[in-house]
């Protein structure tokens, strides 16, 4: 599956070279980067993509990327799966995003389609084990009990609207709808930013690429989001063997219907380069879970 996704991604890179504005995006998520130092739940992810737009249609943008996400339980040094905890799982998929601005740049609509696979075929176990060996950290011992959910196909719609902008401060309302083979959810939130960039849509969200201006600058941002989760198959652990003294019949984890996220961070940008550093703080996603925080490092280069 990796080879298929890589082939499609490379092929896509050739098809967009005719566009004048082309950018390479590299993003790493990891709870190794966060201030709490945890290593559980959504423990890490990696994304490499291309963002591009036609200067003759500057109100439209496109991006294509390959992304991997890695999930583990709270205690990775214990072999197997423990009842009531997050299972081992991985996602690997090709992502295509297309968006457009409306109302003189004060509103946007974005459509994203993700297609790929889950479980052992994603290589999540090999990637996490290799990274932990590199940093001399404890090794995960439960990837032989990985959750298999089959093929992944998700569709997402994002709507954003600027409601306030003055003197380097921008306030944007957002809502999102996601559906597919893994989860269904609705999201509502806001984005507040303050700094040199007057553009209302956060650059690290992929709305538009670096290079909208000709100067260097930076800004801080905060984005609280509330999600209503209708379904999340990542918690369906009935297929897994529970290694306990008295193993009860597993019915899967009970999903929390309302999950809150707060993303805060810092962005430095120039006409040809951008750096994003941020923290994602999440409320529990299932009954018995605790709050979870992970960090993001994002780089973008003009090609």
C-alpha positions in Angstrom: 0.0 0.0 0.0 2.8 2.4 0.7 4.2 2.0 -2.8 0.8 2.8 -4.3 0.4 5.9 -2.2 4.0 7.0 -3.0 3.5 6.5 -6.7 0.3 8.5 -6.8 2.0 11.3 -4.8 5.0 11.5 -7.1 2.8 11.4 -10.1 0.8 14.3 -8.7 3.9 16.3 -8.2 4.6 16.2 -11.9 1.1 17.2 -12.9 1.3 20.5 -10.9 4.6 21.7 -12.1 2.8 23.9 -14.7 1.5 25.9 -11.8 3.7 28.9 -10.9 3.2 28.7 -7.1 4.3 25.4 -5.7 5.2 24.6 -2.1 6.6 21.6 -0.2 4.9 21.0 3.1 6.4 18.8 5.8 4.6 18.3 9.2 5.5 16.1 12.2 3.1 15.5 15.1 4.5 13.8 18.2 3.7 13.8 21.9 7.5 13.7 22.4 7.3 17.4 21.5 4.7 18.4 24.1 5.3 20.0 27.5 3.7 17.1 29.4 6.0 14.4 28.0 3.3 11.7 27.5 3.5 8.8 25.0 0.0 7.5 24.4 -3.2 7.7 22.4 -2.5 9.7 19.2 1.3 9.4 19.7 2.6 10.8 16.4 2.0 11.5 12.7 3.9 12.5 9.6 2.8 14.4 6.5 4.5 15.4 3.3 2.6 17.2 0.7 2.5 19.7 -2.2 0.4 22.9 -2.1 -0.2 24.8 -5.3 -2.4 27.4 -6.9 -2.7 29.1 -10.3 -1.9 32.9 -10.0 -4.6 33.6 -12.5 -7.1 32.1 -10.1 -5.6 33.2 -6.8 -8.8 32.6 -4.9 -8.4 28.8 -5.3 -5.9 26.4 -3.9 -5.1 22.7 -4.0 -2.9 20.3 -2.1 -2.0 16.6 -2.2 -0.2 14.8 0.5 0.7 11.4 2.0 0.0 11.1 5.7 0.6 8.5 8.4 -0.9 8.5 11.9 0.2 6.3 14.8 -1.9 5.3 17.9 -0.9 3.4 21.0 -2.2 2.7 24.5 -1.1 4.5 27.7 1.6 2.0 28.6 3.6 0.8 25.5 6.1 -1.3 27.5 3.4 -3.8 28.3 2.8 -6.5 25.6 -0.6 -7.0 24.1 -3.8 -5.0 24.5 -5.2 -4.0 27.9 -9.0 -3.7 28.3 -10.3 -0.1 28.6 -7.3 1.5 26.8 -6.6 2.8 23.4 -5.5 0.0 21.0 -2.5 0.0 18.7 -3.4 1.2 15.3 -2.1 3.1 12.3 -3.5 5.0 9.4 -1.8 5.6 6.1 -3.6 7.6 3.4 -3.4 9.9 0.4 -5.1 13.2 1.0 -6.4 15.7 -1.6 -7.7 19.1 -0.6 -9.3 21.8 -2.7 -10.6 25.2 -1.5 -11.9 28.5 -2.6 -12.3 32.0 -1.1 -15.6 33.9 -1.2 -16.8 37.4 -0.1 -13.6 39.2 -1.0 -11.5 36.7 1.0 -13.6 36.8 4.1 -15.0 33.3 3.8 -13.7 30.0 2.5 -15.0 26.5 1.7 -12.6 23.5 1.6 -13.2 19.9 0.5 -10.8 17.1 1.5 -10.8 13.5 0.5 -8.6 10.9 2.3 -8.1 7.3 0.9 -5.8 4.6 2.3 -5.5 1.7 4.7 -5.3 0.9 8.4 -3.6 -1.6 10.8 -0.3 -3.4 10.3 -0.1 -2.6 6.5 0.5 1.1 7.4 4.0 0.5 8.8 3.1 2.4 12.0 4.7 -0.2 14.2 8.0 -0.2 12.3 8.1 3.7 12.2 7.4 4.1 16.0 9.9 1.3 16.9 12.6 2.8 14.7 12.1 6.3 16.1 12.2 5.1 19.7 15.5 3.3 18.9 16.8 6.5 17.4 16.1 8.5 20.6 16.9 5.7 22.9 13.4 5.5 24.4 11.4 2.5 25.6 10.2 0.2 22.8 6.5 -0.5 22.1 5.7 -4.1 22.7 2.2 -4.5 21.5 2.2 -4.1 17.8 1.5 -7.8 17.3 -2.1 -6.9 18.5 -2.8 -4.1 16.1 -6.4 -3.0 15.3 -7.4 -3.8 11.7 -10.2 -1.7 10.3 -9.7 -2.3 6.6 -9.7 0.4 4.0 -9.9 4.1 4.9 -12.1 6.6 3.0 -13.0 9.9 4.5 -14.6 13.1 3.2 -14.4 16.4 5.0 -16.0 19.8 4.4 -14.7 23.0 6.1 -16.4 26.4 6.3 -14.6 29.5 7.6 -15.8 33.1 7.9 -13.9 36.2 9.1 -16.0 38.0 11.7 -13.5 40.6 13.0 -10.2 42.0 11.8 -8.4 45.1 12.9 -4.8 46.2 13.8 -3.2 42.8 13.4 -5.9 40.9 15.1 -8.2 38.5 13.3 -11.2 36.4 14.6 -12.6 33.6 12.4 -15.5 31.3 13.0 -15.2 27.7 11.6 -17.3 24.6 11.3 -16.4 21.2 9.8 -18.2 18.0 8.8 -16.4 14.7 8.4 -17.8 11.3 7.4 -16.4 8.0 6.1 -15.4 4.4 7.0 -13.6 5.3 10.3 -15.4 8.2 12.0 -18.3 10.7 11.6 -18.2 14.0 13.4 -19.2 17.7 13.5 -16.8 20.4 14.6 -17.4 24.0 15.7 -14.8 26.5 16.7 -13.0 29.8 16.4 -9.5 31.0 15.4 -7.9 34.0 17.0 -4.5 35.3 15.8 -2.4 38.3 16.6 0.7 39.5 14.8 2.2 40.7 11.5 0.0 38.6 9.2 -3.3 40.3 8.6 -4.6 37.3 6.6 -7.6 35.8 8.5 -6.9 32.1 7.7 -4.2 30.4 9.5 -1.4 29.5 7.1 -0.6 26.2 8.9 -4.2 25.0 8.3 -3.4 24.8 4.6 -5.9 27.5 3.5 -3.2 29.3 1.5 0.5 28.8 1.1 3.5 31.0 2.1 4.2 33.9 -0.2 1.0 36.0 0.1 3.3 38.9 1.0 6.8 40.1 0.4 8.0 40.5 4.0 9.0 38.4 6.9 6.8 38.3 10.0 5.3 36.2 12.8 2.1 35.8 14.7 0.6 33.8 17.6 -2.7 31.9 17.4 -5.2 30.1 19.5 -8.0 27.9 18.1 -10.5 26.2 20.5 -12.7 23.6 18.7 -15.6 21.4 20.0 -16.4 18.1 18.2 -19.5 16.1 18.3 -18.5 12.5 17.6 -21.2 10.3 16.1 -18.9 7.3 15.4 -15.3 6.4 15.9 -14.3 2.9 14.9 -10.8 3.4 16.3 -12.3 2.3 19.6 -13.9 -0.9 18.3 -11.6 -3.4 20.1 -13.8 -6.5 19.9 -11.4 -8.3 17.6 -8.4 -8.0 20.0 -7.3 -10.5 22.6 -7.3 -9.0 26.1 -4.3 -10.2 28.1 -5.6 -10.1 31.7 -6.0 -12.7 34.4 -9.8 -12.7 33.9 -10.5 -11.4 30.4 -14.1 -10.3 30.0 -15.8 -10.2 26.7 -14.8 -6.9 25.0 -17.4 -4.6 23.5 -15.0 -1.9 22.5 -14.4 1.4 24.2 -17.2 3.8 24.9 -16.7 7.0 22.8 -17.1 10.4 24.3 -19.7 12.3 22.2 -18.2 15.7 22.9 -14.4 16.3 22.6 -12.7 19.6 23.0 -9.4 20.7 21.4 -7.3 23.8 21.9 -4.5 24.4 19.4 -2.1 27.2 20.3 1.2 28.2 18.7 3.5 30.4 16.8 4.2 30.9 13.1 7.2 32.6 11.4 6.8 33.3 7.7 8.8 34.8 4.8 8.2 34.8 1.0 10.0 31.5 0.6 9.8 29.7 4.0 7.5 29.1 6.9 7.9 27.5 10.4 5.0 26.4 12.6 5.3 25.4 16.3 2.1 24.5 18.1 0.5 22.4 20.9 -2.7 20.5 20.6 -4.5 19.9 24.0 -7.4 17.4 23.8 -10.1 16.4 26.3 -10.6 12.6 26.8 -11.9 10.8 23.6 -13.3 7.7 25.4 -14.6 6.7 28.9 -11.6 6.2 31.2 -9.2 8.2 29.1 -7.3 11.3 30.4 -6.4 14.6 28.7 -3.8 14.3 26.0 -1.3 16.8 24.5 0.9 16.6 21.5 3.1 19.0 19.5 3.4 20.0 15.9 6.4 21.1 13.9 5.6 22.3 10.4 7.9 23.4 7.6 7.0 24.9 4.2 9.3 25.7 1.3 8.7 27.5 -1.9 9.8 25.4 -4.9 
